[in-house]
Amino acid sequence: MMKALKLTPGREDYVLAMATLLSNAQDFAAATPILKALAARANDSNVRSLAQARLDQIVDYEKRRAEWAARSTAEVPSAAASFDRVAAGAPRIMLKLREVNPGESRYSGHLTSIECGNNGIVLVVKVDNEVVRARAPKFDVVEFITYRDDTRGQVECGPRKPPPRVLLTLRLDAGTRVQGAASAVEFVPEDFEPEE
């Protein structure tokens, strides 16, 4: 893209493409001034509107990121743990999980990625030999709960490496058991065994 810009300086669509690449890489400090200039002064009205739309997406993303960071530092009451004694006498931790509401289904698996797009997000969870996809219009409508110290902080788009163990709760679409509307994601210890 830099080479294309050098060969054809002043091409507004190329400048917009460069700013889009920078914002996709989350280099908002570099992308924002370029997009502001295009939104204010581009000759092509389509470029102006696309630049403004991308600016609005950046503002919305940073707002959601700040909200999530603030929520993640707060104490999560539902993530309380209690000790129980198994038959052999060894203590084990019993997690106080989010209750599954009527119409919801819960799966235990590994969160492999969070796909983000213009229509919202998709949580991709591998459950045994199946892949379950749970969609949401935005992060705020999904309850993110952690019972682990190593998963506190911000939830972001992209692949999760290594994929953490989760309980995914969703409302399944009619006629399928592998896709639906996301309700909650609970990050649980790797050795967690859900009760049957």
Secondary structure by P-SEA (a helix, b strand, c coil): caaaaaacccaaaaaaaaaaaaaaacaaaaaaaaaaaaacccccaaaaaaaaaaaaaaaaaaaaaaaaaaaaaccccccbbbbbbccccbbbbbbbcccccccbbbbbccccbbbbcccbbbbbbbcccbbbbbbbcccccbbbbbccccccccccccccccccbbbbbbbccccccccccccbbbbbcccccccc
